[in-house]
Amino acid sequence: DDMALWRAKSRLEQPLNPLNTDETLSQPGLIQQTLSSQSVAALHRGMIASGNIAFGRNIAFGNSDGSAKWPDRSDADALELPTGLTTLNPSLNPSIYATVVTFSPHPQEYFSGISRPLLTPMVEKTWQLSQLGIQQLVMLPFDRALSALSPQDFVAQILIEGLQAQRISVGNDFRFGKGRSGDAQGLQAIAAHYNVPVTRVPLRYEKGDRISSSRIRAALQAGELAEATQLLGRPYTLTGKVVKGQQLGRTLGFPTANLRLPDDKYLPRTGVYSVYVYGAGDDLQDFKPLKGVMNIGHRPTVNGQSLSVEVHLLDWAPALSDNLYGRLLTVSLVGFIRAEKKFESLDQLQAQISADCGCALSMLGGGGR
């Protein structure tokens, strides 16, 4: 189908729509397991309740949200992936499975009861991991029983007996076990009793400060896209399905594609951006980006009540107007143009949109189309 063709022709240097047409989380070549509480109880007893999980694996453990440099495979360690992953060839050693293990929900979310939008929602993370060669993603349900395990019991029952880890990789700031009493050094010591090596991945720094999702969020909220790109190692992207809007842009001479994003996707500050748009071309086999200008906001000039994400293609073809509905677009943020503003009239809004388009073209230069 079209999306299968889209994935088959993808390249790491190009943003890609990570959503399936039915918006499931599955990715080709990536086994994804969301274990139930019963499955975790089975792990405690040293057996797997789901027959789809493969044994004999390299395990990377962590809950990073977007702080990994992308897409250089040599930076796989920043995703807390097993060292040597880039040369891992399952066909040469079918008994080894590169596996990422994570908690769901995040422990902070479990204890606080407050969920927060993610820089990299699961639909995006699964695609990114599959592109790095990860074969399995196992999500452990974080609940009272799991949080009560001591560091020793967690290693013995979950990692060794349950998941049968042969090698473990974690970030240097990794904490686990009841009351976060276990750390990376402790994990190394405990796993040594089972002859399982642990790789401690150094933290990453930029301009003397640690790279973290908090720094990336702060940069996005300040409209500092160059800094956000530097911290991420790639431009920040939004991926969503094109849905029908009020079509006000069309009446003003600037038709827009309204994007419905995943509910848990983190949005940068409201305002206008210069962007590259992937997936809007006439031919699904053509993956070149199109130049665009995007607005994130409440449309105060027309008394809008809900937040919307709209993108206008700077070389919009009339034939595209109806062809984009239902299509998945990935928008790569390049530059912040201006903050959201309420105008006195639609004529003023129209003139400002025209100026925004000119500014976006200047920012985007000769790239794209």
Secondary structure as UniProt FT lines:
FT   HELIX           2..8
FT   TURN            12..13
FT   TURN            21..22
FT   TURN            28..29
FT   STRAND          30..34
FT   HELIX           37..44
FT   TURN            45..46
FT   TURN            51..52
FT   STRAND          57..61
FT   HELIX           73..79
FT   TURN            83..84
FT   HELIX           85..87
FT   TURN            90..92
FT   TURN            94..95
FT   STRAND          97..104
FT   HELIX           107..112
FT   HELIX           122..131
FT   TURN            132..133
FT   STRAND          136..141
FT   HELIX           144..147
FT   HELIX           151..153
FT   HELIX           154..162
FT   STRAND          165..171
FT   TURN            172..173
FT   STRAND          175..176
FT   HELIX           178..180
FT   STRAND          182..183
FT   HELIX           184..192
FT   TURN            193..195
FT   STRAND          198..201
FT   STRAND          205..206
FT   TURN            207..208
FT   STRAND          209..210
FT   HELIX           213..221
FT   TURN            222..223
FT   HELIX           225..232
FT   STRAND          237..243
FT   HELIX           248..251
FT   TURN            252..253
FT   STRAND          257..260
FT   TURN            263..264
FT   STRAND          271..278
FT   TURN            284..285
FT   STRAND          290..297
FT   HELIX           300..302
FT   STRAND          308..313
FT   TURN            314..315
FT   TURN            318..319
FT   HELIX           320..323
FT   TURN            324..326
FT   STRAND          328..338
FT   HELIX           346..364
FT   TURN            365..366
//
